[in-house]
Each structure stands twice: as C-alpha cells, then as structure tokens.
C-alpha cells in the first residue's frame, strides 16, 4: 500500500515510524485553533490495517477547554459509529480494515474525527468566559482578597447591574471592572455596548466609583477603547502581566 500516495491525496504526508507503522499527516485541522488532524496506521497479520488517533482528538478537545461530559462523550461515540469507527472508553478512535480498503477507510476516518472535532468546539468555554478566567486569575494574583467576582450593584435606573469583577468594594476607592474579550482578532462589540450601558447607568448613582474596561488586544481595540472615552478607564491586555494599578 502506497501510504505516500494516500497522504498526497489528503494534501498531507506520511511519516514512517517503523516497518509496519506510520503517521499520516493531513491538512485537516480543528476549527479555531488550527491543530492538525492525522492518523496512525498500523499494519498487522492477515492483511489487516488499524487506523487510530491514539486518543488525540478527545485529548485535544479537553486541553482546549471543552468539558467532555458523559452525554457529550456519548455524542462523540455516536458520530464515530456513524462512519463505521469505534470510540473506546479510553478516548481512542479507531477502525480496522483490509489493506486494499485503506483509502476508503481513511476517508471515513477523516470524516468521523473532523465531525467530532467540530462538535467539541461547541463545548469549549465561550470567549467571554475564557477571557474572564484569565483576567480573574491575574487580578487575584495581584490584589488577592481585594477582588470580588461578579459583583452586582444598583444603577440610577434601579436595575441590578452585574460586572466581571470588583476591587476594594468596601472602600472609598472601589472599582468595577468589565472584561471584554476578542474572537478571531475582533473585539466582542456586543459586550462593549453592554458595558457602555452599564457604565452610563452606574456613574450617576455612584459617582466616586472607578470604572474600568479591560479589553483583550485585537485589531479594533483602539476603536473600542475610544467608545469608553470619558466613561471608564481602559486597559488593553495582550498577554503577560496586567497593567492595572490600584
């Protein structure tokens, strides 16, 4: 079996690992993070070949933050079975075929693992949750118990307003912080507008509060920052330490 020819058909390449095994690299990838999807090919007696991901697909989903619950794992297994593959309790996706069936089996394998990869992306934390976790960790590392998560305050409208974080809420120097994520290098403008509304509502009610918008760096961050001019302090976060003094 010409593994190199199969790899070329998938716009990839075949890497020989041993006399009877190798790894088939493809140009297929996980949505969003670009992690390439491939297959281990193991030849055995009787002209049989085993194709497996060695657990890579489910492992990558979990590492990327997907919560792989029992129901979701069952969904992944169902997707694998729809393409004639198995998904074991250990997270390994595999199928076995005759060597002359390898091209067809690999095509089915790639369809199955790609479908599972796409499904797992929906199970990752939303960008707002991801960015809030990052900022929360940084704030607590820097300010410790002075940080309050998800504080709620009453605005001039009488509505209860929820912010990402509070800082020194029991002191005259209290601050309210809204974390605003970016996705695919674009600011989450829905959260920008919501934050602007909350800042405008809380300012007349609590004029001494410090209001802070922490924006994840993106190509339109400067534009988003201008939206808060006069309404809140703006901090741009692009990795590393958080440039926030308090």
C-alpha positions as CSV (number, residue, x, y, z in Angstrom):
1,X,0.0,0.0,0.0
2,X,1.4,3.4,-1.0
3,X,0.9,5.5,2.1
4,X,2.6,8.4,0.5
5,X,0.1,8.5,-2.3
6,X,-2.7,8.5,0.2
7,X,-1.1,11.3,2.1
8,X,-0.7,13.3,-1.1
9,X,-4.4,12.8,-1.9
10,X,-5.1,14.4,1.5
11,X,-2.7,17.2,0.8
12,X,-0.5,15.9,3.6
13,X,2.4,13.5,4.1
14,X,3.2,10.0,5.5
15,X,5.8,9.8,8.3
16,X,7.2,6.3,8.7
17,X,7.6,5.3,12.4
18,X,8.5,1.6,12.0
19,X,8.5,-1.1,9.4
20,X,4.8,-1.7,9.9
21,X,3.5,1.6,11.2
22,X,3.5,5.3,10.4
23,X,1.6,8.6,10.9
24,X,-0.5,10.1,8.2
25,X,-0.5,13.9,8.4
26,X,-3.3,15.8,6.7
27,X,-4.1,19.4,6.2
28,X,-7.4,19.0,8.0
29,X,-7.5,20.8,11.4
30,X,-9.6,21.6,14.4
31,X,-11.7,24.6,13.9
32,X,-10.4,27.8,15.5
33,X,-7.1,26.5,17.0
34,X,-5.6,25.0,13.8
35,X,-4.4,21.8,15.4
36,X,-3.8,19.4,12.6
37,X,-5.7,16.1,12.4
38,X,-3.9,12.9,11.4
39,X,-4.0,9.1,11.8
40,X,-1.7,6.4,13.0
41,X,-1.6,3.5,10.5
42,X,-0.6,0.1,11.9
43,X,-0.2,-3.0,9.7
44,X,-0.8,-6.4,11.2
45,X,-1.1,-10.1,10.1
46,X,-3.7,-11.2,7.6
47,X,-3.5,-8.1,5.5
48,X,-5.3,-6.0,8.2
49,X,-4.6,-2.4,8.9
50,X,-5.6,-0.4,12.0
51,X,-6.3,3.3,11.8
52,X,-6.4,5.2,15.0
53,X,-5.9,8.7,16.5
54,X,-4.4,7.2,19.7
55,X,-6.8,9.4,21.7
56,X,-5.6,12.7,20.2
57,X,-9.0,14.1,19.2
58,X,-10.7,13.9,22.6
59,X,-7.5,14.8,24.4
60,X,-7.1,18.0,22.3
61,X,-10.8,18.9,22.9
62,X,-10.2,18.6,26.7
63,X,-6.9,20.6,26.6
64,X,-8.7,23.3,24.6
65,X,-11.2,23.7,27.5
66,X,-14.1,21.6,26.3
67,X,-16.0,20.0,29.1
68,X,-16.3,16.4,28.0
69,X,-19.4,15.2,30.0
70,X,-20.8,11.7,29.7
71,X,-23.5,12.8,27.4
72,X,-21.0,14.7,25.1
73,X,-18.7,11.7,25.1
74,X,-21.7,9.5,24.0
75,X,-22.4,12.0,21.2
76,X,-18.8,11.7,20.1
77,X,-19.1,7.9,20.1
78,X,-22.3,8.1,18.1
79,X,-20.5,10.3,15.5
80,X,-17.7,7.8,15.2
81,X,-20.1,4.9,14.8
82,X,-22.0,6.7,12.1
83,X,-18.8,6.5,10.0
84,X,-18.1,2.9,10.9
85,X,-15.5,3.6,13.6
86,X,-15.3,3.0,17.3
87,X,-14.6,5.3,20.2
88,X,-13.4,3.4,23.3
89,X,-13.8,4.4,26.9
90,X,-10.1,5.5,26.8
91,X,-11.0,8.1,24.2
92,X,-9.2,6.3,21.3
93,X,-10.9,6.5,17.9
94,X,-10.1,3.5,15.6
95,X,-11.1,1.2,12.8
96,X,-9.6,-1.9,11.2
97,X,-9.8,-2.8,7.5
98,X,-8.2,-4.9,4.8
99,X,-5.1,-3.2,3.3
100,X,-6.8,-2.8,0.0
101,X,-9.7,-0.9,1.7
102,X,-7.3,1.6,3.3
103,X,-8.1,4.6,1.1
104,X,-11.8,4.3,1.7
105,X,-11.3,3.6,5.4
106,X,-9.0,6.7,5.8
107,X,-11.6,8.9,4.1
108,X,-14.3,7.6,6.6
109,X,-11.8,8.1,9.4
110,X,-11.1,11.7,8.5
111,X,-14.9,12.4,8.2
112,X,-15.5,11.0,11.6
113,X,-12.7,12.7,13.5
114,X,-13.4,16.0,11.8
115,X,-17.1,15.8,12.8
116,X,-16.1,15.0,16.4
117,X,-13.5,17.9,16.4
118,X,-16.2,20.3,15.2
119,X,-18.7,19.1,17.8
120,X,-16.1,19.5,20.6
121,X,-15.5,23.2,19.7
122,X,-19.1,23.9,20.7
123,X,-18.3,22.5,24.1
124,X,-15.4,24.9,24.8
125,X,-15.9,27.9,27.1
126,X,-17.3,31.0,25.4
127,X,-14.7,33.6,24.6
128,X,-16.1,35.9,27.3
129,X,-15.7,33.1,29.9
130,X,-12.2,32.3,28.7
131,X,-11.1,35.9,29.0
132,X,-12.8,36.5,32.3
133,X,-10.9,33.4,33.7
134,X,-7.6,34.9,32.5
135,X,-8.2,38.3,34.0
136,X,-9.6,36.9,37.2
137,X,-6.5,34.8,37.7
138,X,-4.3,37.9,37.1
139,X,-6.3,40.2,39.3
140,X,-6.3,37.7,42.2
141,X,-2.6,37.1,41.8
142,X,-2.0,40.8,42.0
143,X,-4.7,42.0,44.5
144,X,-5.7,38.9,46.4
145,X,-8.8,39.2,48.6
146,X,-9.4,42.7,47.4
147,X,-11.0,41.2,44.3
148,X,-14.7,40.3,44.1
149,X,-16.0,38.2,41.3
150,X,-19.3,39.0,39.5
151,X,-20.4,41.9,41.8
152,X,-23.9,43.3,41.4
153,X,-24.8,47.0,42.0
154,X,-27.9,49.1,41.6
155,X,-27.7,51.7,38.8
156,X,-29.6,55.1,38.6
157,X,-32.3,53.2,36.6
158,X,-33.0,51.0,39.6
159,X,-31.7,47.9,37.7
160,X,-29.3,45.5,39.2
161,X,-26.0,45.6,37.1
162,X,-23.5,42.7,37.0
163,X,-19.8,43.3,36.3
164,X,-17.0,40.9,35.8
165,X,-15.0,42.0,38.9
166,X,-15.0,44.5,41.7
167,X,-11.9,45.8,43.5
168,X,-11.9,47.2,47.1
169,X,-15.7,47.3,47.0
170,X,-16.0,48.2,50.7
171,X,-13.6,51.1,50.5
172,X,-13.9,54.7,49.1
173,X,-11.5,53.7,46.3
174,X,-13.8,50.9,45.0
175,X,-13.6,49.9,41.3
176,X,-15.9,48.0,39.0
177,X,-14.2,46.1,36.1
178,X,-15.7,44.7,32.9
179,X,-13.6,42.2,31.0
180,X,-14.2,42.4,27.2
181,X,-12.9,39.5,25.1
182,X,-11.9,39.3,21.4
183,X,-12.6,36.5,19.0
184,X,-10.6,35.9,15.8
185,X,-8.8,39.3,16.4
186,X,-12.0,41.2,16.7
187,X,-13.5,42.8,19.8
188,X,-16.7,41.4,21.2
189,X,-18.8,44.5,20.4
190,X,-21.9,43.2,22.0
191,X,-20.1,43.2,25.4
192,X,-18.7,46.6,24.6
193,X,-22.1,48.1,24.1
194,X,-23.5,46.3,27.2
195,X,-20.6,47.6,29.2
196,X,-21.1,51.2,28.0
197,X,-24.7,51.0,29.0
198,X,-23.8,49.7,32.5
199,X,-21.1,52.3,33.0
200,X,-23.6,55.1,32.0
201,X,-26.2,53.7,34.4
202,X,-23.9,53.3,37.4
203,X,-22.0,56.6,37.1
204,X,-24.8,58.9,38.3
205,X,-25.7,56.6,41.1
206,X,-22.1,56.0,42.3
207,X,-20.0,59.0,41.0
208,X,-17.0,58.1,43.1
209,X,-16.7,54.6,41.7
210,X,-13.7,53.9,39.4
211,X,-15.0,52.2,36.3
212,X,-12.5,50.1,34.3
213,X,-12.8,48.3,30.9
214,X,-10.2,45.6,30.3
215,X,-10.0,44.9,26.6
216,X,-8.4,41.9,25.0
217,X,-6.0,43.1,22.4
218,X,-7.4,42.9,18.9
219,X,-7.2,44.8,15.6
220,X,-10.1,47.0,16.5
221,X,-9.1,47.5,20.2
222,X,-8.3,51.2,19.7
223,X,-11.7,51.9,18.3
224,X,-13.3,50.0,21.1
225,X,-11.3,52.0,23.6
226,X,-12.5,55.3,22.2
227,X,-16.0,54.1,22.8
228,X,-15.4,54.3,26.5
229,X,-13.8,57.8,26.4
230,X,-15.0,59.8,29.4
231,X,-17.0,56.8,30.7
232,X,-14.3,54.4,32.0
233,X,-10.6,53.8,32.2
234,X,-9.4,51.5,29.5
235,X,-6.7,48.8,30.0
236,X,-5.5,46.8,27.0
237,X,-4.4,43.2,27.7
238,X,-2.2,41.5,25.2
239,X,-0.6,38.8,27.4
240,X,1.9,38.8,30.3
241,X,1.3,41.0,33.4
242,X,-1.9,43.1,33.8
243,X,-1.0,46.8,33.6
244,X,-3.5,47.9,36.2
245,X,-2.6,50.0,39.3
246,X,-4.9,50.3,42.2
